[in-house]
């Protein structure tokens, strides 16, 4: 669970929709207001064997593969 008094920016490797939902619920239960949830088509390590490394060092699914989020970022702010 993310613990911050004024601002929280959390990122995690995409595990499942349930994992993201659990993270959002915990942030909200901690009194934080969710500002955004962004899904990303790249990750910083080769989580799956079929991921290909791009020029900038990120790993992505190869062309033609269905686009599946590999990572997400969340911004949450403590409610006043």
PyMOL commands that set and color helices and strands:
alter all, ss='L'
color gray80, all
select helices_A, chain A and resi 17-29
alter helices_A, ss='H'
color red, helices_A
select strands_A, chain A and resi 7-13+32-40+52-53+59-60+71-78
alter strands_A, ss='S'
color yellow, strands_A
deselect
rebuild
show_as cartoon
